[in-house]
């Protein structure tokens, strides 16, 4: 099957025209509104079976984190952030919060973006001293306006979500939330696209 959609004519970015961008931007927004949710779900699914030494696999951890937030009455945006907070573990295990934060940035409020971006350092309080790192490194973030938001996320939802005996919904349970977040209208609150 041949793709007959219009395409830009430039071969170097310094040769692009307004007409080229009149083709590219609608295609970009169409992709953002129709394909991203499915790609995010695929990345989450890739966490299944990857235990990394933990009592539960990374997908179960993400699902439990989201479920704890849901049980506590958090809104859909927060629950999706909880679900995706470790989505970068497979691709970037040493800086996974940056991956999740980058995916979520155009779709979420600044406090939720900051929470996801910095959860690794704040969560480090619970274990960094066991791996030769400073568990109190999070103190450097303590004056930030969203610090308590992130600290609560780690203490109430991320930190206790490693229980193999905890009832945990399947990924399909959260798929509609993910599709709504990354589907049509999901970019409605975006303040920047790039």
Secondary structure as GFF3:
##gff-version 3
##sequence-region A 1 194
A	DSSP	three_ten_helix	13	15	.	.	.	ID=ss1
A	DSSP	alpha_helix	18	34	.	.	.	ID=ss2
A	DSSP	alpha_helix	36	45	.	.	.	ID=ss3
A	DSSP	alpha_helix	58	71	.	.	.	ID=ss4
A	DSSP	alpha_helix	76	84	.	.	.	ID=ss5
A	DSSP	three_ten_helix	87	89	.	.	.	ID=ss6
A	DSSP	alpha_helix	96	104	.	.	.	ID=ss7
A	DSSP	three_ten_helix	105	107	.	.	.	ID=ss8
A	DSSP	alpha_helix	110	123	.	.	.	ID=ss9
A	DSSP	three_ten_helix	124	126	.	.	.	ID=ss10
A	DSSP	three_ten_helix	128	130	.	.	.	ID=ss11
A	DSSP	three_ten_helix	135	141	.	.	.	ID=ss12
A	DSSP	alpha_helix	147	153	.	.	.	ID=ss13
A	DSSP	pi_helix	154	158	.	.	.	ID=ss14
A	DSSP	alpha_helix	171	182	.	.	.	ID=ss15
###
